[in-house]
Amino acid sequence: MPPQDSKKLRQKPPNNGSSKPQKKKKIK
C-alpha cells in the first residue's frame, strides 16, 4: 500500500470496520 493510499484511508475510512478507521471515526 503506497503512502498516498494510506492518507486516503485516514481521510476517508472505509466501511470495513477496521481498527484504525474505527478509532479515527470515534475521534471525529
Sine and cosine of phi, psi and omega as CSV:
sin_phi,cos_phi,sin_psi,cos_psi,sin_omega,cos_omega
0.00,0.00,0.89,-0.45,0.01,-1.00
-0.92,0.39,0.34,-0.94,-0.01,-1.00
-0.87,0.50,-0.54,0.84,0.00,-1.00
-0.88,0.48,-0.69,0.73,0.01,-1.00
-0.89,0.46,-0.63,0.78,-0.02,-1.00
-0.88,0.47,-0.69,0.72,-0.02,-1.00
-0.89,0.45,-0.66,0.75,-0.01,-1.00
-0.89,0.46,-0.67,0.74,-0.01,-1.00
-0.90,0.43,-0.61,0.80,-0.04,-1.00
-0.94,0.34,-0.62,0.78,-0.03,-1.00
-0.96,0.28,-0.69,0.72,-0.02,-1.00
-0.80,-0.60,1.00,0.04,-0.02,-1.00
-0.90,0.45,0.70,-0.71,-0.01,-1.00
-0.95,0.30,0.27,-0.96,0.02,-1.00
-0.99,0.16,0.58,0.81,-0.02,-1.00
-0.98,0.18,-0.49,0.87,-0.06,-1.00
0.99,0.16,0.45,0.89,0.01,-1.00
-0.92,0.39,0.22,-0.98,-0.01,-1.00
-0.91,0.41,-0.76,0.65,-0.07,-1.00
-0.89,0.45,-0.80,0.60,-0.01,-1.00
-0.85,0.53,-0.62,0.78,-0.01,-1.00
-0.89,0.46,-0.70,0.72,-0.02,-1.00
-0.89,0.46,-0.70,0.72,-0.02,-1.00
-0.89,0.46,-0.63,0.78,-0.03,-1.00
-0.91,0.42,-0.64,0.77,-0.02,-1.00
-0.91,0.42,-0.66,0.75,-0.01,-1.00
-0.88,0.47,-0.63,0.78,0.00,-1.00
-0.95,0.32,0.00,0.00,0.00,0.00
